[in-house]
Amino acid sequence: MDYLLLSLEQSALGDAMRGWRWLYPVVNTVHIVGIALLFGSMVSLDLRFLGVWKSVDSSNLVRVLAPVAVFGFVLAVMAGGLLFTTDARKYAAMPLFQFKMFLLVCGIVNAACFARTRATRRAALISLAVWTGALICGRFIGYL
């Protein structure tokens, strides 16, 4: 595994992410935009399923916000993968990064279950906790 992580760091992509003056900040911005789209959509949906905005039809809200959340997730994952190449071994070894990845998997599983069954208050609470936790972990990683 260490060899794979080292290969990522030493790849042309890793070198470019570390070496090109504007590439890292641009990719980081794309990552944040993806997070904002994902988190904003998920929180709005979760709040609706917890009883906020009862006058808004939940099926219409899902139809509009679910694709936005998916697009945000894809952006965040793609940009996050590029950011990861800058120091893959360090990130992979961080317990906070590992916990963030665990929370992302939990969020995906919860969203998939949410989509296949009727939305419940419990699923909305889990979603809020998981996505908020992943957001907090991600922001703290930059400061450790």
N, C-alpha and C positions, 0 to 999 in steps of 0.2 A: 504494500500500500504506500509505503514511504517513497518507493521508486516512482509510482504513478503521480504522486503529489509533487515530487521534485521535477518530474518531466513536465507537468503543467506549468510550474514556475519558470522553467528554463525554455519553454516553448516560445516561438516567435510572438504568439499572442501575449504571453506573460511579459516578455521583454517590451513589447509595444505598450502594454498597460502601464508599465513602470517608467518607460522612457519617453513617450510622447507627451509633451507638456500639457496639452489640452484633452487628451483622451480620457484619462482617469476622471477628471471633473465632469466631463460630458456624460460618461457612462454612469457615474455616481448620480448625476441629476436624473437620468433615465430610470435608474433604480428607484429613486425617491418618487418620481412621478408614478411609476408602476405601483409602489406601495400605497400612495395616496389614492389611486383609483380603486385598488383592491380593498383597502381598509375602509375608505369612505362608503363604498358600495355595501360591504359586508355589515358595517355598523348600522347603516340605514335599514337594510333588510332585517337585521336582528332586532332592532328597536321596533320595527313594525310588527314583527311576530311576538314581541313582548307586550304589545298593546298600545304603543305610541302611534299616532296618526291613524286611528281606527277608521276615519272617513276615507282614507286612501285604499283603493282596492289592492290587496296584496298580490294578486296575479299580475296586474299591470306593473306593479313595482318590480316584481321578479323579472318580468319580461324585459324591462328596461335596464335594471341594474345587474342582473346575472352576467350578461355579455361584457359589461364594463368591468366587473370583478375578474372575469376570466382573462380579459385583455390585460388588466393591471397585473394579474398574477404572472402571466407569460412575460410581460416586460420586466417585472421585478426579478424573476428567475433568470432570464437571459442576461440582464445586466449584472445581477448578483454573481452569476457564474464567471463573467469577465472580471469582476472585482476580486473574486476568489483566486484567480490565477496569479495575482500579484504576490501573494504570500500563502500559498495553499497549505503548506505543512503547519505553519503557525495557526491558521484559522482552524484546520481540521483537529488540531490538538486542544483547542480551547473548549472547556466544558460549556461555556455560555453559547458558543457557536453550535455545539452538538445539541444542546437543549433547544436552541432556535430551530434547528432542522427537525427535531422531534415534534415541536409544536406545529411546524408547517405540515408535516405528515398528518398530525391529528386534525388540523384544519381542513386538509384536503379530504380526509376520510369523513369528517363530520359534514362537510359540504356535499359530498357524494351521497351520503345517507339522507341528508336533508332534501336533496333533489329527488331521490327515489321514493321517499315517503312524505307524508304530510308534515309540514313544519310544526315543531313543538316549541314550547317555551324552554324546555331543557336543551334542545338543540341550539336555540338562539343564545342561551346563556353560555353554553360550551363554546360556541363560535366567538362570542364576545371575549371570553377569557383567553382562548387560544390565539386569536389574531392580535389581541392587545399584548399578550405575553411575547409573541414573536416580534412584534414591533419594538417593544421595550428591549428585548435581548439584542436585536439588531442595532439599535442605537447605542447601547452600552458597549458593544464590541469595538466600536470606533474609539472608545476612550480607555480601553484596557491594553 
